[in-house]
């Protein structure tokens, strides 16, 4: 997977994953009340109960949109009503379709940040996705020193000041996508591997404590919006990536 700008086009009604393809969907999570009510009606009882626990209405609305859109997109792949879908979760919270819902071995991962949702799909392999809003006022140095590898901290410090926010969030999204693809979440220490981070640089895992692990993963840096960074990591090669904007 190389780094380039996706053409975020309108999606097909019935998308089909072929071979080593990856599909990525981008969605605006800010909804009208009517649209939020429609999506809320597709949620499972446990999802609806979780939505009700959010204190702020905006957070509750974004959660409903995020889960509702995931169900709506998945229903296009497996041709089942969105409300009929069920999920299982690994010990670290990574979701998958419940057994018996699909014969296609569909894998997916989801990420949300400040009103945008990112959904990544592939066939029969582990995949991870992450999206983050780029915040120049973020405590870049202290966060990097606490969580990044020494090599990444040094690379970040060597960037020009105007490139450091983008470099930081390039690094963060690539690392998050990788540990999500592994299915381990933050139980996998972020300082035990290093990724490229400079703007325009080929996205890749540069170093890992396990030298046999890094070569098996493909990494893609996406451009969903000038104010956001995003990445997808896949177990194995990718022949093509298709990017769609979900706007029902």
C-alpha positions as CSV (number, residue, x, y, z in Angstrom):
1,X,0.0,0.0,0.0
2,X,1.4,3.4,-0.9
3,X,0.5,6.8,0.4
4,X,-1.7,8.9,-1.9
5,X,-4.9,10.9,-1.8
6,X,-8.1,8.8,-2.2
7,X,-10.8,9.9,-4.5
8,X,-13.7,9.8,-2.1
9,X,-16.6,9.0,-4.5
10,X,-20.2,7.9,-4.1
11,X,-20.4,4.2,-3.1
12,X,-22.1,1.4,-5.1
13,X,-25.4,-0.1,-3.8
14,X,-23.9,-3.6,-3.5
15,X,-20.1,-3.4,-3.0
16,X,-18.1,-6.5,-3.6
17,X,-14.7,-7.2,-2.2
18,X,-12.4,-8.9,-4.6
19,X,-9.2,-10.7,-3.6
20,X,-6.8,-8.4,-1.9
21,X,-8.9,-5.2,-2.1
22,X,-9.5,-2.9,0.7
23,X,-12.6,-0.7,0.9
24,X,-12.7,2.5,3.0
25,X,-15.8,4.6,3.8
26,X,-15.9,8.1,5.2
27,X,-19.0,9.4,7.0
28,X,-20.1,12.7,8.5
29,X,-21.5,11.9,12.0
30,X,-23.4,15.2,12.4
31,X,-27.0,14.3,11.8
32,X,-30.4,15.8,11.7
33,X,-32.8,14.7,14.4
34,X,-34.8,12.7,11.9
35,X,-31.8,10.9,10.5
36,X,-30.5,10.1,14.0
37,X,-33.9,8.6,15.0
38,X,-33.8,6.4,11.9
39,X,-30.4,5.1,12.8
40,X,-31.2,4.7,16.4
41,X,-34.0,2.3,15.5
42,X,-31.5,-0.1,13.9
43,X,-29.3,-0.4,17.1
44,X,-29.3,-3.4,19.3
45,X,-30.6,-3.0,22.9
46,X,-27.1,-2.9,24.3
47,X,-26.1,-0.2,21.8
48,X,-29.1,1.9,22.6
49,X,-28.4,1.5,26.3
50,X,-24.8,2.6,25.8
51,X,-26.0,5.6,23.7
52,X,-28.3,6.7,26.6
53,X,-25.4,6.9,29.0
54,X,-23.6,9.7,27.1
55,X,-23.9,12.9,29.1
56,X,-23.5,15.3,26.2
57,X,-26.1,15.2,23.3
58,X,-23.4,15.6,20.7
59,X,-21.4,12.6,21.9
60,X,-24.6,10.6,22.0
61,X,-25.5,11.6,18.5
62,X,-22.1,10.7,17.2
63,X,-22.2,7.3,18.8
64,X,-25.6,6.6,17.3
65,X,-24.4,7.7,13.9
66,X,-21.2,5.7,14.2
67,X,-22.9,2.5,15.0
68,X,-25.9,3.1,12.7
69,X,-23.6,3.8,9.7
70,X,-21.6,0.7,10.5
71,X,-24.7,-1.4,10.4
72,X,-26.0,0.3,7.2
73,X,-22.7,-0.2,5.4
74,X,-22.3,-3.8,6.5
75,X,-25.9,-4.5,5.4
76,X,-24.8,-3.6,1.8
77,X,-22.0,-6.2,1.9
78,X,-24.0,-9.1,3.4
79,X,-27.5,-8.2,2.2
80,X,-29.2,-8.4,5.6
81,X,-31.2,-5.6,7.3
82,X,-29.1,-3.4,9.4
83,X,-31.1,-4.1,12.6
84,X,-30.6,-7.8,12.2
85,X,-26.8,-7.7,12.5
86,X,-25.1,-8.9,15.6
87,X,-21.5,-8.5,16.8
88,X,-18.9,-10.3,18.8
89,X,-15.9,-8.7,20.5
90,X,-12.4,-10.0,21.3
91,X,-11.0,-9.6,24.8
92,X,-9.7,-6.1,23.8
93,X,-13.0,-4.9,22.3
94,X,-12.3,-5.4,18.6
95,X,-15.7,-6.1,16.9
96,X,-16.5,-8.7,14.3
97,X,-19.8,-10.0,12.8
98,X,-21.4,-12.8,14.8
99,X,-21.0,-16.3,13.5
100,X,-23.5,-17.4,10.9
101,X,-24.2,-13.9,9.6
102,X,-21.9,-14.1,6.6
103,X,-20.1,-16.7,4.6
104,X,-17.7,-14.2,3.1
105,X,-15.3,-13.9,6.0
106,X,-15.7,-10.1,6.0
107,X,-13.3,-8.2,8.3
108,X,-13.7,-4.6,9.3
109,X,-12.6,-1.9,11.7
110,X,-14.0,1.5,12.7
111,X,-12.7,4.8,14.0
112,X,-14.3,8.1,14.9
113,X,-12.9,11.6,15.6
114,X,-14.7,14.9,16.0
115,X,-17.6,14.3,13.7
116,X,-16.0,12.0,11.1
117,X,-16.2,8.2,11.0
118,X,-13.8,5.9,9.1
119,X,-14.8,2.3,8.2
120,X,-12.4,-0.1,6.6
121,X,-13.2,-3.6,5.1
122,X,-11.3,-6.5,3.7
123,X,-11.8,-10.2,3.0
124,X,-10.5,-12.8,5.5
125,X,-7.6,-10.8,7.0
126,X,-7.0,-8.6,10.0
127,X,-7.5,-4.9,9.4
128,X,-7.2,-1.8,11.5
129,X,-8.2,1.8,10.9
130,X,-7.7,5.1,12.7
131,X,-8.7,8.7,12.1
132,X,-7.8,11.8,14.2
133,X,-8.4,15.5,13.9
134,X,-5.1,17.4,13.6
135,X,-4.9,19.7,16.6
136,X,-1.9,22.1,16.5
137,X,-2.4,23.1,20.2
138,X,-2.1,19.4,21.3
139,X,0.7,18.6,23.7
140,X,2.7,17.0,21.0
141,X,6.1,16.8,22.8
142,X,4.9,15.4,26.1
143,X,2.5,12.9,24.4
144,X,5.2,11.7,22.0
145,X,7.7,11.3,24.8
146,X,5.2,9.3,26.9
147,X,4.0,6.9,24.1
148,X,6.2,7.0,21.0
149,X,9.5,5.1,20.5
150,X,12.7,7.1,20.9
151,X,13.2,6.8,17.1
152,X,9.8,8.4,16.5
153,X,10.4,11.2,19.0
154,X,13.7,12.0,17.3
155,X,12.1,12.0,13.8
156,X,9.3,14.3,15.1
157,X,11.8,16.8,16.6
158,X,13.6,16.9,13.3
159,X,10.6,18.1,11.4
160,X,10.1,21.8,10.7
161,X,7.7,23.4,13.2
162,X,4.9,23.8,10.7
163,X,5.0,20.0,9.8
164,X,5.1,18.7,13.4
165,X,1.4,18.6,14.0
166,X,0.8,16.6,10.8
167,X,3.8,14.4,11.6
168,X,2.5,13.7,15.1
169,X,-0.9,12.7,13.9
170,X,0.5,10.7,11.0
171,X,2.4,8.7,13.6
172,X,-0.5,8.4,16.0
173,X,-3.0,7.1,13.4
174,X,-0.5,4.6,11.9
175,X,0.4,3.2,15.3
176,X,-3.3,3.0,16.4
177,X,-4.3,1.3,13.1
178,X,-1.5,-1.2,13.6
179,X,-2.4,-2.2,17.1
180,X,-6.1,-2.3,16.2
181,X,-5.3,-4.6,13.2
182,X,-3.4,-6.9,15.6
183,X,-6.5,-6.9,17.8
184,X,-4.6,-6.0,20.9
185,X,-5.5,-2.4,21.5
186,X,-3.3,-0.5,23.9
187,X,-2.2,-3.7,25.5
188,X,0.5,-3.6,22.8
189,X,3.0,-1.0,24.0
190,X,3.3,1.9,21.5
191,X,7.0,2.3,22.1
192,X,7.8,-1.2,21.0
193,X,7.7,-0.4,17.3
194,X,8.2,2.6,15.1
195,X,6.4,4.0,12.0
196,X,7.3,6.6,9.4
197,X,5.7,9.9,10.1
198,X,7.0,12.8,7.9
199,X,4.4,14.4,5.7
200,X,4.7,12.8,2.2
201,X,6.8,9.9,3.4
202,X,5.9,6.4,2.5
203,X,3.9,4.9,5.4
204,X,5.5,1.8,6.8
205,X,6.6,0.1,10.0
206,X,10.3,1.0,10.3
207,X,11.2,-1.1,13.3
208,X,9.6,-3.6,15.7
209,X,10.9,-5.6,18.6
210,X,9.7,-8.7,16.6
211,X,11.6,-8.5,13.4
212,X,9.5,-11.1,11.7
213,X,6.2,-9.2,12.4
214,X,6.7,-5.9,10.6
215,X,7.1,-7.2,7.0
216,X,3.7,-8.9,7.0
217,X,1.7,-5.7,7.4
218,X,0.7,-3.2,4.7
219,X,0.0,0.4,5.7
220,X,-1.9,3.2,3.9
221,X,-2.1,6.8,4.9
222,X,-5.4,8.5,3.9
223,X,-6.4,12.1,3.3
224,X,-10.0,12.3,4.4
225,X,-10.0,16.1,5.1
226,X,-7.2,18.7,5.3
227,X,-7.7,18.9,9.1
228,X,-7.6,15.1,9.7
229,X,-5.1,12.3,9.5
230,X,-6.1,8.7,8.9
231,X,-4.4,5.3,8.3
232,X,-5.3,1.7,7.5
233,X,-3.2,-1.3,8.3
234,X,-3.8,-4.7,6.7
235,X,-2.3,-8.2,7.3
236,X,-0.7,-9.0,4.0
237,X,-0.6,-7.2,0.6
238,X,-3.3,-5.0,-0.9
239,X,-4.0,-5.0,-4.7
240,X,-6.3,-1.9,-4.6
241,X,-7.9,0.4,-2.2
242,X,-11.3,2.0,-2.9
243,X,-12.5,5.1,-1.0
244,X,-16.2,6.1,-0.7
245,X,-18.0,8.9,1.0
246,X,-21.1,7.6,2.8
247,X,-23.9,10.2,2.2
248,X,-27.2,8.3,2.2
